[in-house]
Amino acid sequence: MKEGIHPEYKETTITCVCGNVIETRSTKKDIKTEICSNCHPFITGKQRLVDTAGRVEKFKKKYETKAEKPQVKKKQPTVIVKKPKE
């Protein structure tokens, strides 16, 4: 390996918002995360929505079924038929 081109690999701690702390090695110092292996919904089986700036509500509004939406009647366009001149 060439000298002087690789970043420093040092001891670090990864801290999750659930309180889990993982000791490991990385090029970054003291990493903070929102979801770890202890609180991830795929592993725990519990659904936990992390809503950032109303994205969940925006998605639900966009894809709600027609039965849930209020029905709005559209005005029918009027059709004018012209007879050809003879």
Helices and strands as residue ranges (DSSP letters): E 10-16, E 21-26, E 31-33, H 41-44, H 55-63
